[in-house]
């Protein structure tokens, strides 16, 4: 087979075929072989293991199939009404924010007890200039001193 005939997701295809081969082999050995170790029969174990492996191979087949689906940009725009690239712009914006490495929070404005204690509704400045209100946490009451009778 030529490499192009395997599609783009060769790892998923390899996983699926490997799980199918090992699962079917385990099923057949469990059904037809009389496996006994120290008087215990291990046929049922192989049958169940083979069935589980064949079932797990479905994950590989689904990944391989969905990874090889090709949709043209015109069809995508027609079906999902992506006009002017607003959806693509939004996806890029979200992706950039999620993939940006988390910046170390500024040392100023933080109190010794942690980021959410005592500050009330102070604003926290993020690396991209966005300001979010800091939520006031529950008040902690000091433990009672002395004996109460």
HELIX and SHEET records of a PDB file:
HELIX    1   1 UNK A    3  UNK A    6  5                                   4    
HELIX    2   2 UNK A   10  UNK A   32  1                                  23    
HELIX    3   3 UNK A   43  UNK A   67  1                                  25    
HELIX    4   4 UNK A   73  UNK A   80  1                                   8    
HELIX    5   5 UNK A   86  UNK A   99  1                                  14    
SHEET    1   A 2 UNK A  36  UNK A  37  0                                        
SHEET    2   A 2 UNK A  40  UNK A  41 -1                                        
SHEET    1   B 2 UNK A 123  UNK A 125  0                                        
SHEET    2   B 2 UNK A 131  UNK A 133 -1                                        
END                                                                             
